[in-house]
């Protein structure tokens, strides 16, 4: 039996007030965390911060669910642990026929895992690791060769590939032990039900229908995956060869004494003496403090994009990005290097976007198939 946050099979079986009540905070926090992308200190081009923030928001939402259960509904710690972590759902949370369907699914999952377990731990880990590794090769070697006009870099098989394979073995071991634990909890649940055989027998004649609200909410959830993929992929479809990066000739050159007034982890903001325009650096490849120590109160020459301004959330303050910076004739930031890194990041975006789109389409198909099957 899976922990409640991971148990997708149980959703259609619950009453609407529990189904949507449990989903509001996790999904609300998950989508709200995307707003942190607009805060420069959290999100920079090429980061994986989007996936991290969404996962953290989802987990935080379930922690809030446990907080609400304890302090608003006076549930004991033991009950919260049994429901959320061990998946022991109270019988009165289910719709008519839902309890029988839950018993049937529980027994089915236990039997399926027992069959897989008979082949042995080594076989399972090897098969899962190889499958993950083949997917890694597809995304890092095969896909770029056909769609990104790049040659196959076989060196990826040596060092990065070896590290990935070791990581896949660890992931496969985690899946094995998690499935073992889930199977033991499920078997314990089955053994604790005196009328389980009756319930399972009754479940053979019970069809648990997927309600229209569950169908719509599931489709909306799937569309989020597709939307994220399209957002990531959109610049590769619509932009020119520069992917929106300004051309070197379009940048304005200015010289003056720098006055740094704001430094954060991945960049800094400054003004030139006698100039009210705010300039922002985000492409420096060393700690921002190093750049601040070099340029503060020093005469520098910059190339910035004056044709495009940006503003943080809930602020009227605007700034312009700096794409080249030099001091005493020495380049501290070079446009060509920024351009090369920027294009490399943009060309890698389809590798992130396409799995999101495929997952969304796959889950949409499975949801629609289940809806048609249970409502025929």
N, C-alpha and C positions, 0 to 999 in steps of 0.2 A: 504494500500500500504506500503510495507516494505522499509526500508532504502536500498539504492543501495548495500552496502557491504553485506547485508544479503539476497538479492533477487536473489536466484539461478534460478528461473523460467524465468527470463528475458534474461539470457545469450544467449540462442539459437536465440533470436529474434533480436539481435543487429548486426550491420555491423561489419565485422572482425576488422577494424581499431579501433573501439571503444571497442569491446569485448576484444581484446588482449592488447590494449593500457591501459585499466583500470586494467587489471590483472597483468601486468608486475611488478609494484612496490609492491603491497600487497603480492603477492606470492614470489617475489624475496626477499623481506625483511623477510618474514616468514621463508624461507628456509635458508637464510643467517644467521639468528639468531641461528640456530642450531650449527654454528661454535663456538659460545660462550661456548658451552659445554666443549670445549677443554681447556678453561681457568679455572684453578682450583678454582679461587675465585667465579666463577659463578655456577659451577656444581660439586656436590659431590654425591657419591652413595646414592640412595634412595630418592633424592630430586625430587620434581615435577617441577623442573625448566624448563625442556624441554617444557612442555605444556605452561607454563607461557611465555617463551621466544618466542615461535611460535605465540601465540596470540598477544603478544606485537608487534612483527614484522609485523603481518598482519594489526593491527590497525595503526601502524606507516606508513605503505605503503599507506593506504588510506589518511592519513594526508598529505603525500607527493603528492598524486594525487590532493588534494584540493589546495595545494601550487602551483603546475604546472598550474592548471586551472586558478588560480587567477593572477599569475605573468607572465606566458608565453602565456596564451590565453586571458588574460584581462577580465575574467568573473567576474561579480559582486558577492558580498557576498550573496545577495538574490538568485541569480541563482545557486550558489554552494550549498546553503542550500536546495533549492527546489529539485535539482537533486540528491545530495548525501544522504541527510537525509530524505526528504519527498518522494523520489522516483518518482518525476515528470520528466520523461525522455523526452527530445525533440523528436519531431516526425521524424526529419531527421536523427536520430541515428539508426533508425530501417531498417531492410531489407525489400524487397518487401513482403507484407503480414504480416510483423512483427508488424506493428501498429495495424492492426485488431486483431491479436493474443493477443497483449498486452491489448487491450480494453476488449476482451473476458475473459482473465485470471483475469483482475481486477474485472469485474462484478461477475465472478464465486467465487472469494475469498470473496468478500463482502457478497454474498448470503450464502455461507457456514458458515461464522462466525455468521451471523444473526440467522441462524438455531441453532447453538451451544449456542448462547447467550440466546435463549428462555428457555433453561433448568435451567438458573440461575447461578449466580456467585458461590454460595455455592457448587452446584453440580460439577461445573467445577474444582474448587480448590480441593475439596475432592477427585475426581477421579484422577486428575493429581498427587496429593501428595501421594495417596496410590500406584499408579503405580510406582512412583519414589522409594518409600519406599520398595516395593516388589523387585525391581531391586537391591537395597542396600542389602536386606537380601540374595538375591541370590549370590551376590559377596562376602559377608562377612561371611555367615554361610553355605549355601548349597554347593557352589563351593569348598571351602577348605575341606569340609567333604568327598567329592567324589574324589578330585584330589590332595589334598595336605596331605592326611593321618593325618588329625588333627580332634579332636573332636569338636563338635558344642559348641561354647561358648555363652550360652544364656544370659550372662551378657551384651553382645553387644546390646541386646534389651532394656536394662534399661537406662543407661546414654548416651553412644554414639548414640544408636538408637534413643533416644528421641531428642537429639540435631539435628541429621540428619533429623528427621521428621519435626521439626520446620523449619529447613532450606528449606526443600522441599515445605512446605506451603508458605514460602516467595517467592521461585522460581515460584510457581504456580500463585501467585498473580502478580508477574512481567509479566509472560506470558499473563495473563488475560488483564492487563492494556495495555500491548504492542499491543495485538491483537485488543483491543478496539480503540486505537489510529490509528492503521493501517487501520481499517475498516472505521473510520471517514474520514481519508485522501482519501481512495479509493472512498467513497461516494461523497466527495467533487469534486474529479476528474470526476466522472461520471456525476454529476450535471452540471459541467462546460462545458461539451462537447455537443453542440447543435445537432451534428449529431451522437451522441453516438449510438442511436438505429440502425441507418443505418450501422455504423461501426460494431456493434456486429452482426447484421443480415448478413452482408457480411462475417464475420469471420466464420460463420457456414460452408461456402463453401471453406474456406481458410485453407489449411494444411501447417503449418510452419515446414519445414523440418530441421532436425538437420544436419548441414554440417559435412563433414568428419574431418575437423580441430577441430571443437567443440567436436566431439566424441573422437578424440585422446587426446585432452587436458584434457577432463573430465576423461578419463580412467587413464591418467597419474596422475592426482590429486588424484583419488581414490587409485592408487597404492602406493602413499606416505603413506596413512594411513596403508595399509598392510605392507609396508616396515618398518615403525616405530614399528609396533607390532612385526614383526619378529626379528628386531634388539634387542628389549627388551627381547623377549622370547628365543633368540638364546643361551645364557649362560645356560639356564635350559635344553637344549637339548644336548649340546656338552660337557659340563664340567663334571668333576668327582663330587664326593660327596662334595668336597670343593668349587665347582663353580669357580675354578681358584685361590682361596686363597692358598698361600703356606703353606705346613705343618709345624708344629712347629719344627720338627727335621731338616728341610731344611733351617732354618734361621741361620744366622751367629751372634755370640755373640761378642760384642766389648765393651771396657771400655775406657773412656777418658774424658777430660774436654770439655764441650759443649760450642760452640761459635755460638750463634743464630745471624743470619744476615738478616733474612727476616721473618716478621710476617704478616699474613693476617687473615681474619675473621674466617676461618674454619681450621686453621692449621699454621704451621711454618716450616722453613727450618734451618738447622744448620750443622755444621761440628764439628768433634772431633779434638782437638788440635793435630797438627802434622799429620793430615790426610786430603787429598784433596777431599775425597768423600763427596758428599752432601747427607744429609738425610732429609726426609720429614715426618712430622707428620700430619695426617688428621683424625685420629680416636679418638682424645682426646675429652672427653665429657664435657669439661668446656671451658670457653673463652681462646683463644690462649695466651692472655696477662698473664693469671694466670700461664700457663705452662712456658712461657718465664721467668717470675720472679723467678720461682723455679729452673730451670736448667741452666740458663745462667751463664757461668764461674764456674759451679759446675761439679764434677766428677760424671758421670752417666754410667749406663750399658744399652745397647740396644740390641735388636734382630731385625735384618733387613734382607731383601731379596736381597742378592747380585747377585742372578741369573737372576734378571729382573730389568732393568732400564727404566726410563721414562723421557720424555723431553717435555717442553712446545712448543707451536707453534713458528716457525721461530726462534728457538734457538738451539744451539749445546750443551747447558748445560744439563746434565743428573743428575738424583737423584734416590735414592732408598727409598722405603717406610719402615717406622719403625712400627713394630707390637707389640713390648713390650719395656717398658722403666721403669727403676728402679733407685732409688737414696738412698744411705745409707741403702740398704736392703729393702726399701719400694717400692712396685710396684705403679707407677703412671699410667701406661698403661698395661693392662693385655691381653695376647693373647686370652685366653679362652673367655673373654667378647667380644673382637672384633670379634672373630670367630662366636659367637652366634648371635650378631647383624647383621653380614654380611650375614649369612645363612638365617636369618629371612627376610632381605630385598630381597634377591634373590628369596625366595619362594613366596614373594608377587608380584613379577614382572608379573606372568601370569594374575593377576587381572587387571593390567594396559594394558597388551599386547592384550588380547583376545578382549576387546571392540573395540580397534583400528582395529584389523583384521576383526571383524564382520561388523563394519561400512564401511570399505573399500570394502569388498565383497558385502555388501548390495547396496552401491552406484554404484558399477560396474554393478550389475544386473539391477538396475533401469535405468542407463544410456543406457545400451545395449538395454533394452526393449523399451525405448523411441526412440532410433535410428531406431530400426526395425519397430516400429509402424509408425513413421513419414516418412519413406522411403520405405514403402511397395508398 
